[in-house]
């Protein structure tokens, strides 16, 4: 199985950029994705397999869109997407991303994930959400004990407001910060909410139950 290398979007040629856009649009339904051009305000990393001999010109197989959170050493994962399913690309992409961020001095990777306990969703959606959580757990991610987590997305996702959970992956031996600190950091630095916003106070209250 070939290794993956993460390349910056800015260094790709036009055909490979087109392939990255296809991966993104194939991976998420319209109601769960922002316009592709809006992604480029953050750091778009592209996974490319490295064939034997070290040629990096192969087609992209996945992407990770990340944003460092303020002055912390935490990084938020906005999107992770894989092209053709199978082949181990997903787990290898997470591992490559974690290794890259750790080498850059980052301590934590944190992200949203759909809640399988969301009311009103069908059994297929429940199973898909559970599979996604298990995938990240196998990669070392931790499902944080946060409930009532509903960060605002505004118009970014066409008005769709999925029920979410929060996960994190420690990138160093120091482990994860306190869950409360991570939650507040995500809400204030990723979603730019005040600490006394109802969307911050509601999940914080679940930590005290």
C-alpha positions in Angstrom: 0.0 0.0 0.0 1.4 3.3 -1.0 2.1 6.1 1.5 0.2 9.4 1.4 1.7 12.8 1.2 -0.2 16.0 2.1 0.2 18.8 -0.4 -1.0 22.3 -0.2 -3.9 23.3 -2.5 -1.9 26.3 -3.8 0.7 24.0 -5.3 -1.7 21.9 -7.4 -2.1 22.2 -11.1 -5.6 22.8 -12.6 -6.5 19.2 -13.3 -5.6 18.1 -9.8 -7.6 21.1 -8.4 -10.6 19.9 -10.4 -10.2 16.5 -8.9 -10.1 17.9 -5.3 -13.3 19.8 -6.0 -14.9 16.6 -7.3 -13.9 14.7 -4.1 -15.4 17.4 -1.9 -18.7 17.6 -3.8 -19.0 13.8 -4.0 -18.4 13.4 -0.3 -21.0 15.8 1.1 -24.6 16.4 0.1 -25.4 20.0 -0.9 -27.0 20.9 2.5 -23.8 19.8 4.3 -21.2 21.6 2.3 -20.1 25.3 2.0 -19.4 26.7 -1.5 -16.0 25.3 -2.5 -14.5 28.8 -3.0 -15.3 29.6 0.6 -13.1 26.8 1.8 -10.0 28.6 0.6 -9.9 31.0 3.5 -8.6 28.1 5.5 -5.8 25.6 5.0 -6.7 23.0 2.3 -4.4 20.0 2.4 -4.7 17.4 -0.3 -3.8 13.7 0.1 -1.8 12.3 -2.8 -0.5 8.7 -2.9 3.2 8.4 -3.4 4.0 5.6 -5.9 7.2 3.6 -5.7 9.9 5.8 -6.9 8.6 8.9 -5.1 6.6 10.5 -8.0 4.1 12.9 -6.4 2.1 13.5 -9.5 -0.6 11.0 -8.8 -4.3 12.0 -8.6 -5.5 13.3 -5.2 -7.4 10.8 -3.2 -8.7 13.0 -0.3 -8.6 16.3 1.4 -8.5 17.9 4.9 -9.5 21.5 5.5 -8.1 22.8 8.8 -8.0 26.0 10.8 -5.7 26.8 13.7 -7.6 28.2 16.6 -6.3 31.6 17.6 -3.1 31.6 19.7 -3.7 28.1 21.0 -1.9 25.0 19.7 -5.2 23.4 18.7 -6.4 22.9 15.1 -10.0 22.5 14.0 -10.8 20.1 11.2 -13.6 21.6 9.1 -13.8 18.9 6.5 -12.2 15.5 5.8 -13.2 13.7 2.6 -12.0 10.7 0.7 -12.4 9.9 -3.0 -12.9 6.2 -3.8 -14.0 4.3 -0.7 -11.9 1.5 0.6 -8.2 1.0 0.2 -7.4 2.4 3.6 -7.2 6.0 2.3 -9.3 7.4 5.2 -7.3 6.1 8.1 -4.0 6.9 6.3 -5.2 10.5 5.7 -6.0 11.0 9.4 -2.7 9.5 10.3 -0.8 11.7 7.8 -2.7 14.8 9.0 -2.0 14.0 12.7 1.7 13.5 11.9 2.0 16.7 10.0 0.3 18.8 12.7 2.3 17.2 15.5 5.5 18.0 13.6 4.3 21.6 13.3 3.9 21.8 17.1 0.1 21.4 17.3 -1.3 19.6 20.4 -4.9 18.8 19.5 -7.0 18.2 16.4 -10.7 18.8 17.1 -13.9 18.5 14.9 -17.6 18.2 14.7 -19.3 14.9 13.9 -23.0 14.2 13.3 -24.9 12.8 16.3 -26.4 9.3 15.8 -28.9 10.2 18.5 -30.4 13.1 16.6 -34.2 12.9 16.8 -36.1 12.2 13.7 -33.3 10.7 11.5 -33.8 7.4 9.8 -31.9 4.1 10.6 -29.6 4.5 7.6 -28.5 8.0 8.9 -28.1 6.6 12.4 -25.8 3.8 11.1 -23.8 6.2 8.9 -23.2 8.6 11.8 -22.2 5.7 14.1 -19.8 4.4 11.5 -18.2 7.8 11.2 -17.6 8.1 14.9 -16.1 4.6 15.0 -13.8 5.5 12.1 -12.4 8.4 14.0 -12.1 6.4 17.2 -10.1 3.8 15.4 -7.8 6.6 14.3 -7.3 7.7 18.0 -10.1 10.2 18.2 -12.1 10.7 21.4 -15.9 11.4 21.5 -16.1 14.1 24.1 -18.9 14.0 26.7 -20.6 17.1 25.5 -24.3 17.3 24.8 -26.5 20.2 23.5 -23.7 21.1 21.2 -25.2 23.2 18.4 -22.7 25.6 16.9 -24.3 28.1 14.5 -23.5 27.7 10.8 -25.5 30.7 9.5 -26.0 30.5 5.8 -22.9 28.3 5.3 -24.9 25.1 5.1 -28.1 26.3 3.3 -30.0 26.6 6.6 -29.5 23.0 7.6 -28.7 22.6 11.3 -27.6 19.0 12.0 -27.3 17.7 15.6 -23.6 17.4 16.3 -21.1 16.0 18.8 -17.5 17.1 19.4 -14.4 14.8 18.9 -10.8 15.4 19.5 -7.5 13.7 18.7 -4.4 14.3 20.9 -1.3 14.9 18.8 1.3 14.7 21.7 1.9 12.7 24.8 0.4 15.6 26.8 -3.0 14.3 25.9 -6.2 16.4 25.6 -6.9 19.7 27.4 -9.9 19.9 29.7 -13.1 19.2 27.8 -14.5 22.5 29.1 -11.5 24.4 27.7 -11.8 22.7 24.3 -15.5 23.4 24.1 -15.1 27.1 24.9 -12.1 27.3 22.5 -14.0 25.8 19.6 -17.1 28.0 20.2 -15.2 31.2 20.7 -12.4 30.8 18.2 -13.9 28.6 15.5 -17.5 30.0 15.7 -16.6 33.4 17.1 -19.2 33.3 19.8 -19.0 35.2 23.1 -18.5 32.9 26.2 -22.0 33.9 27.5 -23.8 33.0 24.2 -26.6 30.5 24.8 -25.0 28.1 22.3 -21.9 28.1 24.6 -23.7 27.9 27.9 -26.0 25.0 26.9 -23.3 22.5 26.2 -21.2 23.7 29.1 -24.1 23.0 31.4 -24.1 19.3 30.3 -20.6 19.0 31.6 -21.8 19.9 35.1 -24.6 17.4 35.2 
